[in-house]
């Protein structure tokens, strides 16, 4: 399966929305579980995280999850938001508006976070 142009646009919007949530590489003395590579690894998507420049790495993680492990995409998004809320809580909290905007982009790739939270 390949991605449509609309999928690619949505992936870029999702990447922009979640970019600030975590570092691309966890701080050596920080909470390692609060990073993109840790979440990817825990969900069995570790091979999709290439590291390096963060935005391209996020886009690759999202694209490859959609293409190769579509059933894990929603769980990836839920974990990113859940841990993003935890990570950002002390600095600049994740807002309802951010989550709603993220969910709109996720809807564009045929998923809905609100429907999967239970």
MMTF fields as JSON, N, C-alpha, C and O atoms, coordinates in Angstrom:
{
  "mmtfVersion": "1.0.0",
  "mmtfProducer": "UNKNOWN",
  "numBonds": 471,
  "numAtoms": 472,
  "numGroups": 118,
  "numChains": 1,
  "numModels": 1,
  "chainsPerModel": [1],
  "groupsPerChain": [118],
  "chainIdList": ["A"],
  "bondAtomList": [4, 2, 8, 6, 12, 10, 16, 14, 20, 18, 24, 22, 28, 26, 32, 30, 36, 34, 40, 38, 44, 42, 48, 46, 52, 50, 56, 54, 60, 58, 64, 62, 68, 66, 72, 70, 76, 74, 80, 78, 84, 82, 88, 86, 92, 90, 96, 94, 100, 98, 104, 102, 108, 106, 112, 110, 116, 114, 120, 118, 124, 122, 128, 126, 132, 130, 136, 134, 140, 138, 144, 142, 148, 146, 152, 150, 156, 154, 160, 158, 164, 162, 168, 166, 172, 170, 176, 174, 180, 178, 184, 182, 188, 186, 192, 190, 196, 194, 200, 198, 204, 202, 208, 206, 212, 210, 216, 214, 220, 218, 224, 222, 228, 226, 232, 230, 236, 234, 240, 238, 244, 242, 248, 246, 252, 250, 256, 254, 260, 258, 264, 262, 268, 266, 272, 270, 276, 274, 280, 278, 284, 282, 288, 286, 292, 290, 296, 294, 300, 298, 304, 302, 308, 306, 312, 310, 316, 314, 320, 318, 324, 322, 328, 326, 332, 330, 336, 334, 340, 338, 344, 342, 348, 346, 352, 350, 356, 354, 360, 358, 364, 362, 368, 366, 372, 370, 376, 374, 380, 378, 384, 382, 388, 386, 392, 390, 396, 394, 400, 398, 404, 402, 408, 406, 412, 410, 416, 414, 420, 418, 424, 422, 428, 426, 432, 430, 436, 434, 440, 438, 444, 442, 448, 446, 452, 450, 456, 454, 460, 458, 464, 462, 468, 466],
  "bondOrderList": [1, 1, 1, 1, 1, 1, 1, 1, 1, 1, 1, 1, 1, 1, 1, 1, 1, 1, 1, 1, 1, 1, 1, 1, 1, 1, 1, 1, 1, 1, 1, 1, 1, 1, 1, 1, 1, 1, 1, 1, 1, 1, 1, 1, 1, 1, 1, 1, 1, 1, 1, 1, 1, 1, 1, 1, 1, 1, 1, 1, 1, 1, 1, 1, 1, 1, 1, 1, 1, 1, 1, 1, 1, 1, 1, 1, 1, 1, 1, 1, 1, 1, 1, 1, 1, 1, 1, 1, 1, 1, 1, 1, 1, 1, 1, 1, 1, 1, 1, 1, 1, 1, 1, 1, 1, 1, 1, 1, 1, 1, 1, 1, 1, 1, 1, 1, 1],
  "groupList": [{"groupName": "UNK", "atomNameList": ["N", "CA", "C", "O"], "elementList": ["N", "C", "C", "O"], "formalChargeList": [0, 0, 0, 0], "bondAtomList": [1, 0, 2, 1, 3, 2], "bondOrderList": [1, 1, 2], "singleLetterCode": "X", "chemCompType": "L-PEPTIDE LINKING"}],
  "groupTypeList": [0, 0, 0, 0, 0, 0, 0, 0, 0, 0, 0, 0, 0, 0, 0, 0, 0, 0, 0, 0, 0, 0, 0, 0, 0, 0, 0, 0, 0, 0, 0, 0, 0, 0, 0, 0, 0, 0, 0, 0, 0, 0, 0, 0, 0, 0, 0, 0, 0, 0, 0, 0, 0, 0, 0, 0, 0, 0, 0, 0, 0, 0, 0, 0, 0, 0, 0, 0, 0, 0, 0, 0, 0, 0, 0, 0, 0, 0, 0, 0, 0, 0, 0, 0, 0, 0, 0, 0, 0, 0, 0, 0, 0, 0, 0, 0, 0, 0, 0, 0, 0, 0, 0, 0, 0, 0, 0, 0, 0, 0, 0, 0, 0, 0, 0, 0, 0, 0],
  "groupIdList": [1, 2, 3, 4, 5, 6, 7, 8, 9, 10, 11, 12, 13, 14, 15, 16, 17, 18, 19, 20, 21, 22, 23, 24, 25, 26, 27, 28, 29, 30, 31, 32, 33, 34, 35, 36, 37, 38, 39, 40, 41, 42, 43, 44, 45, 46, 47, 48, 49, 50, 51, 52, 53, 54, 55, 56, 57, 58, 59, 60, 61, 62, 63, 64, 65, 66, 67, 68, 69, 70, 71, 72, 73, 74, 75, 76, 77, 78, 79, 80, 81, 82, 83, 84, 85, 86, 87, 88, 89, 90, 91, 92, 93, 94, 95, 96, 97, 98, 99, 100, 101, 102, 103, 104, 105, 106, 107, 108, 109, 110, 111, 112, 113, 114, 115, 116, 117, 118],
  "secStructList": [7, 7, 7, 7, 2, 2, 2, 2, 2, 2, 2, 2, 2, 2, 2, 2, 2, 2, 4, 4, 4, 1, 5, 1, 1, 7, 7, 6, 6, 1, 7, 6, 6, 1, 5, 2, 2, 2, 2, 2, 2, 2, 6, 6, 7, 4, 4, 4, 7, 7, 7, 1, 1, 2, 2, 2, 2, 2, 2, 2, 2, 2, 2, 2, 2, 2, 2, 2, 7, 4, 4, 4, 2, 2, 2, 2, 2, 2, 2, 2, 2, 2, 2, 2, 2, 2, 2, 2, 6, 6, 1, 1, 7, 7, 7, 2, 2, 2, 2, 2, 2, 2, 2, 2, 2, 2, 2, 6, 6, 6, 7, 7, 2, 2, 2, 2, 7, 7],
  "xCoordList": [0.836, 0.0, 0.881, 1.899, 0.498, 1.214, 0.276, -0.94, 0.869, 0.08, -0.445, 0.218, -1.638, -2.199, -1.608, -0.952, -1.837, -1.393, -2.055, -1.404, -3.338, -4.035, -3.431, -3.329, -3.022, -2.352, -1.051, -0.755, -0.286, 0.998, 0.807, 1.577, -0.208, -0.514, -0.882, -0.394, -1.744, -2.164, -0.98, -0.866, -0.097, 1.094, 1.941, 2.432, 2.109, 2.885, 2.203, 2.878, 0.882, 0.143, 0.274, 0.443, 0.196, 0.351, 1.76, 1.934, 2.757, 4.147, 4.334, 4.998, 3.757, 3.848, 3.178, 3.676, 2.044, 1.282, 1.997, 1.89, 2.719, 3.342, 4.824, 5.445, 5.392, 6.824, 7.335, 8.389, 6.613, 7.095, 6.95, 7.496, 6.233, 5.944, 7.18, 7.276, 8.118, 9.287, 10.536, 10.477, 11.667, 12.908, 13.024, 12.4, 13.818, 14.093, 15.009, 14.937, 15.877, 16.779, 16.572, 16.708, 16.243, 16.0, 17.257, 18.373, 17.054, 18.158, 18.727, 17.965, 20.047, 20.652, 20.153, 20.127, 19.763, 19.308, 17.801, 17.276, 17.113, 15.672, 14.882, 15.445, 13.578, 12.674, 12.707, 12.126, 13.38, 13.59, 12.284, 12.193, 11.269, 9.996, 9.238, 8.273, 9.682, 9.033, 9.814, 10.34, 9.877, 10.568, 9.947, 9.338, 10.106, 9.586, 10.194, 9.458, 11.525, 12.075, 11.578, 11.38, 11.374, 10.89, 9.47, 9.157, 8.624, 7.239, 7.229, 6.536, 7.999, 8.059, 8.533, 7.951, 9.56, 10.103, 9.07, 8.876, 8.417, 7.434, 6.246, 5.642, 5.904, 4.766, 5.176, 4.359, 6.436, 6.907, 7.157, 7.125, 7.407, 7.631, 9.044, 9.333, 9.905, 11.254, 12.045, 12.854, 11.817, 12.558, 12.122, 12.813, 10.982, 10.493, 11.082, 10.975, 11.702, 12.32, 13.77, 14.575, 14.112, 15.459, 16.401, 17.613, 15.86, 16.7, 17.164, 16.58, 18.208, 18.695, 17.807, 17.337, 17.581, 16.75, 15.328, 14.732, 14.799, 13.563, 12.34, 11.62, 12.078, 10.849, 10.827, 9.816, 11.899, 11.883, 11.731, 11.105, 12.298, 12.171, 10.726, 10.234, 10.045, 8.632, 7.803, 6.959, 8.046, 7.29, 7.505, 6.548, 8.733, 8.996, 8.282, 7.695, 8.326, 7.632, 6.146, 5.566, 5.535, 4.104, 3.794, 2.862, 4.578, 4.344, 4.497, 3.635, 5.581, 5.834, 4.846, 4.504, 4.396, 3.359, 2.078, 1.445, 1.692, 0.479, 0.6, -0.354, 1.742, 1.925, 2.089, 1.463, 2.928, 3.326, 2.626, 2.536, 2.135, 1.495, 0.323, 0.238, -0.573, -1.694, -2.492, -2.979, -2.622, -3.399, -2.768, -3.434, -1.511, -0.826, -0.853, -0.443, -1.335, -1.266, -2.024, -1.498, -3.244, -4.053, -3.432, -3.416, -2.924, -2.284, -1.039, -0.739, -0.307, 0.855, 0.419, 1.036, -0.629, -1.103, -1.605, -1.338, -2.322, -2.828, -1.664, -1.69, -0.646, 0.512, 1.275, 1.72, 1.436, 2.136, 1.387, 2.008, 0.073, -0.705, -0.666, -0.449, -0.871, -0.878, 0.457, 0.485, 1.542, 2.854, 3.237, 3.972, 2.737, 2.976, 2.354, 2.944, 1.16, 0.498, 1.342, 1.528, 1.849, 2.701, 3.979, 4.361, 4.635, 5.919, 5.759, 6.566, 4.723, 4.555, 3.823, 3.722, 3.317, 2.482, 3.169, 2.519, 4.46, 5.168, 5.645, 5.93, 5.737, 6.233, 5.075, 4.449, 4.793, 3.69, 2.713, 2.926, 1.646, 0.723, 0.106, -0.082, -0.2, -0.925, -2.354, -2.992, -2.841, -4.174, -5.228, -4.92, -6.458, -7.589, -7.589, -7.863, -7.281, -7.262, -6.217, -6.458, -5.053, -4.014, -4.484, -4.26, -5.136, -5.62, -6.724, -6.764, -7.614, -8.683, -8.11, -8.571, -7.117, -6.463, -5.753, -5.819, -5.082, -4.412, -5.423, -5.183, -6.545, -7.562, -8.119, -8.431, -8.247, -8.712, -7.731, -8.14, -6.437, -5.43, -5.459, -5.284, -5.677, -5.746, -6.978, -6.927, -8.071, -9.276, -8.999, -9.604, -8.093, -7.769, -7.105, -7.1, -6.548, -5.984, -6.884, -6.436, -8.162, -9.222, -9.119, -9.42, -8.702, -8.697, -9.348, -9.513, -9.718, -10.325, -9.874, -10.245, -9.083, -8.595, -9.729, -9.703, -10.708, -11.796, -12.529, -12.99, -12.644, -13.368, -12.554, -13.13, -11.234, -10.375, -9.954, -9.239, -10.36, -9.847, -10.419, -9.844, -11.489, -12.085, -11.505, -11.904],
  "yCoordList": [-1.179, 0.0, 1.242, 1.288, 2.22, 3.49, 4.569, 4.389, 5.671, 6.765, 7.668, 7.885, 8.187, 9.159, 10.527, 10.716, 11.47, 12.844, 13.395, 14.072, 13.113, 13.564, 12.952, 13.623, 11.672, 11.027, 11.762, 12.034, 12.077, 12.764, 14.146, 14.558, 14.849, 16.167, 16.011, 16.756, 15.039, 14.806, 14.399, 14.853, 13.551, 13.121, 14.339, 14.437, 15.255, 16.465, 17.325, 17.905, 17.416, 18.164, 17.496, 18.173, 16.176, 15.441, 15.65, 15.9, 15.549, 15.753, 17.143, 17.295, 18.15, 19.513, 19.613, 20.294, 18.928, 19.011, 18.334, 18.793, 17.258, 16.508, 16.812, 16.321, 17.602, 17.888, 18.342, 17.893, 19.204, 19.798, 18.867, 19.156, 17.769, 16.906, 16.266, 16.171, 15.83, 15.08, 15.436, 16.005, 15.088, 15.201, 14.013, 12.972, 14.184, 13.075, 12.057, 10.86, 12.561, 11.712, 12.069, 13.234, 11.083, 11.415, 11.938, 11.516, 12.852, 13.373, 12.222, 11.41, 12.14, 11.011, 10.878, 9.778, 11.996, 11.953, 12.169, 12.286, 12.221, 12.457, 11.157, 10.062, 11.306, 10.159, 9.598, 10.18, 8.484, 7.913, 7.5, 7.497, 7.148, 6.726, 7.884, 7.674, 9.114, 10.294, 10.777, 11.89, 9.911, 10.247, 9.463, 8.413, 9.979, 9.282, 7.89, 6.934, 7.748, 6.409, 5.389, 4.222, 5.814, 4.89, 4.428, 3.245, 5.342, 4.982, 4.031, 3.014, 4.366, 3.504, 2.103, 1.11, 2.019, 0.725, -0.077, -1.263, 0.548, -0.151, -0.672, -1.675, -0.006, -0.425, -1.34, -1.656, -1.767, -2.646, -1.926, -2.534, -0.627, 0.198, 0.775, 1.701, 0.228, 0.766, 0.851, 1.762, -0.088, -0.063, 1.095, 1.433, 1.699, 2.825, 4.157, 5.162, 4.171, 5.407, 5.431, 4.616, 6.375, 6.418, 7.339, 7.297, 8.165, 9.12, 10.225, 10.442, 10.915, 12.039, 13.251, 13.507, 13.981, 15.17, 14.776, 13.867, 15.465, 15.013, 15.023, 14.025, 16.086, 16.148, 15.059, 14.368, 14.879, 13.779, 12.404, 11.504, 12.249, 10.978, 10.74, 9.614, 11.796, 11.679, 11.31, 10.416, 11.997, 11.729, 10.28, 9.6, 9.808, 8.417, 7.44, 6.464, 7.689, 6.83, 6.764, 5.679, 7.9, 7.939, 7.254, 6.455, 7.572, 6.978, 5.459, 4.731, 4.997, 3.557, 2.802, 1.653, 3.449, 2.818, 2.681, 1.625, 3.729, 3.656, 2.604, 1.87, 2.526, 1.607, 0.159, -0.748, -0.052, -1.412, -1.991, -3.21, -1.128, -1.607, -0.707, -0.159, -0.568, 0.359, 0.161, 1.129, -1.071, -1.342, -0.732, -0.611, -0.351, 0.261, 1.783, 2.427, 2.368, 3.814, 4.556, 5.495, 4.142, 4.844, 4.707, 5.662, 3.515, 3.31, 4.169, 4.668, 4.349, 5.234, 6.661, 7.322, 7.13, 8.494, 8.673, 9.696, 7.692, 7.785, 7.86, 8.663, 7.027, 7.044, 8.348, 8.889, 8.863, 10.145, 11.252, 12.066, 11.293, 12.338, 12.126, 13.079, 10.912, 10.622, 11.024, 11.729, 10.574, 10.901, 12.355, 12.959, 12.913, 14.333, 15.198, 16.183, 14.819, 15.539, 15.434, 16.422, 14.24, 14.039, 14.871, 15.533, 14.841, 15.536, 17.049, 17.756, 17.537, 18.99, 19.628, 20.853, 18.843, 19.348, 20.428, 21.383, 20.293, 21.246, 22.484, 23.504, 22.418, 23.571, 24.25, 25.16, 23.828, 24.375, 23.234, 22.426, 23.157, 22.013, 21.867, 22.842, 20.622, 20.324, 20.814, 20.509, 21.569, 22.156, 21.303, 20.475, 21.526, 20.866, 21.196, 20.335, 22.444, 22.869, 22.097, 21.717, 21.862, 21.087, 19.659, 19.121, 19.055, 17.683, 17.638, 16.713, 18.616, 18.657, 18.846, 18.214, 19.706, 19.919, 18.654, 18.288, 17.996, 16.736, 15.684, 14.954, 15.607, 14.622, 14.88, 13.933, 16.145, 16.464, 15.929, 15.374, 16.098, 15.578, 14.053, 13.439, 13.446, 11.986, 11.473, 10.418, 12.199, 11.827, 11.751, 10.947, 12.584, 12.61, 11.313, 11.019, 10.538, 9.226, 8.104, 6.98, 8.441, 7.472, 6.884, 5.708, 7.683, 7.281, 8.378, 9.507, 8.028, 8.989, 8.659, 7.619, 9.533, 9.282, 9.202, 8.351, 10.065, 10.092, 8.758, 8.345, 8.089, 6.816, 5.677, 4.639, 5.826, 4.742, 4.868, 3.998, 5.903, 6.135, 5.2, 5.097, 4.526, 3.638, 2.264, 1.404],
  "zCoordList": [0.0, 0.0, 0.0, 0.691, -0.755, -0.741, -0.2, -0.133, 0.175, 0.733, -0.369, -1.383, -0.157, -1.078, -0.779, 0.245, -1.663, -1.427, -0.167, 0.629, 0.019, 1.232, 2.48, 3.508, 2.411, 3.544, 3.863, 5.026, 2.837, 3.038, 3.653, 4.52, 3.207, 3.783, 5.253, 6.102, 5.552, 6.938, 7.806, 8.945, 7.287, 8.039, 8.412, 9.537, 7.478, 7.769, 8.823, 9.673, 8.781, 9.802, 11.17, 12.184, 11.192, 12.453, 13.001, 14.193, 12.136, 12.571, 13.17, 14.196, 12.537, 13.074, 14.443, 15.34, 14.592, 15.841, 17.008, 18.145, 16.744, 17.849, 18.023, 18.965, 17.143, 17.148, 18.516, 18.966, 19.157, 20.419, 21.623, 22.688, 21.477, 22.619, 23.241, 24.464, 22.42, 22.921, 22.143, 21.053, 22.731, 21.968, 21.006, 21.211, 19.969, 19.066, 19.721, 19.446, 20.598, 21.377, 22.839, 23.211, 23.682, 25.089, 25.783, 25.48, 26.705, 27.513, 28.34, 28.864, 28.466, 29.205, 30.654, 31.206, 31.258, 32.654, 32.775, 33.882, 31.648, 31.656, 31.64, 31.662, 31.602, 31.545, 30.122, 29.206, 29.947, 28.612, 27.941, 26.713, 28.74, 28.145, 27.509, 26.774, 27.798, 27.226, 26.011, 25.99, 24.997, 23.756, 22.611, 22.818, 21.412, 20.235, 20.07, 19.825, 20.197, 19.991, 21.017, 20.679, 22.26, 23.293, 22.985, 23.12, 22.579, 22.25, 21.057, 21.071, 20.031, 18.844, 19.229, 18.793, 20.024, 20.439, 21.22, 20.953, 22.166, 23.001, 22.207, 22.587, 21.111, 20.293, 19.145, 18.28, 19.133, 18.071, 16.757, 15.688, 16.847, 15.662, 15.638, 14.881, 16.461, 16.616, 15.318, 15.141, 14.415, 13.147, 12.25, 11.289, 12.563, 11.771, 12.239, 11.535, 13.422, 13.936, 13.488, 13.938, 12.592, 12.03, 12.788, 12.576, 13.662, 14.371, 13.437, 12.375, 13.836, 13.032, 13.233, 14.342, 12.184, 12.247, 12.669, 12.092, 13.674, 14.326, 13.412, 13.371, 12.692, 11.883, 10.807, 10.678, 10.031, 9.065, 9.736, 9.175, 10.923, 11.637, 12.077, 12.007, 12.531, 12.91, 11.682, 11.742, 10.579, 9.35, 8.912, 8.541, 8.951, 8.551, 9.476, 9.009, 10.778, 11.732, 11.407, 11.374, 11.17, 10.866, 9.533, 9.441, 8.509, 7.185, 7.215, 6.723, 7.787, 7.794, 8.68, 8.402, 9.732, 10.548, 9.738, 9.755, 9.033, 8.204, 7.107, 6.844, 6.478, 5.358, 5.824, 5.275, 6.834, 7.196, 8.421, 8.566, 9.296, 10.528, 10.874, 11.973, 9.918, 10.034, 11.326, 11.91, 11.763, 12.98, 14.23, 15.258, 14.156, 15.307, 15.277, 16.242, 14.172, 14.021, 15.112, 15.709, 15.371, 16.364, 17.756, 18.534, 18.061, 19.375, 19.505, 20.59, 18.405, 18.402, 18.733, 19.568, 18.086, 18.32, 19.755, 20.385, 20.26, 21.638, 22.623, 23.555, 22.421, 23.328, 23.216, 24.229, 22.01, 21.824, 22.56, 23.244, 22.429, 23.103, 24.614, 25.363, 25.066, 26.505, 27.142, 28.15, 26.55, 27.125, 26.863, 27.644, 25.764, 25.502, 26.58, 27.023, 26.996, 28.096, 29.363, 30.074, 29.64, 30.824, 30.727, 31.691, 29.578, 29.402, 29.428, 30.032, 28.776, 28.638, 29.805, 29.865, 30.72, 31.802, 32.635, 33.059, 32.872, 33.728, 32.982, 33.61, 31.666, 30.914, 30.182, 30.727, 28.987, 28.209, 27.958, 27.054, 28.745, 28.64, 27.249, 26.522, 26.907, 25.672, 25.871, 26.878, 24.912, 25.042, 24.344, 23.487, 24.731, 24.069, 22.58, 21.745, 22.257, 20.861, 20.07, 18.924, 20.677, 20.003, 19.726, 18.642, 20.713, 20.548, 19.499, 18.688, 19.503, 18.5, 17.097, 16.146, 16.967, 15.676, 15.22, 14.046, 16.134, 15.835, 15.393, 14.431, 16.086, 15.731, 14.329, 13.608, 13.938, 12.575, 11.536, 10.516, 11.798, 10.868, 10.85, 9.797, 12.006, 12.081, 11.347, 10.716, 11.422, 10.677, 9.173, 8.464, 8.7, 7.278, 6.811, 5.616, 7.741, 7.389, 7.916, 8.143, 8.103, 8.445, 9.847, 10.051, 10.8, 12.203, 13.029, 12.568, 14.267, 15.17, 16.587, 17.132, 17.181, 18.545, 19.56, 20.45, 19.437, 20.41, 20.452, 21.517, 19.338, 19.292, 19.897, 20.223, 20.062, 20.529, 21.98, 22.475, 22.675, 24.017, 25.05, 26.133, 24.797, 25.803, 25.766, 26.551]
}
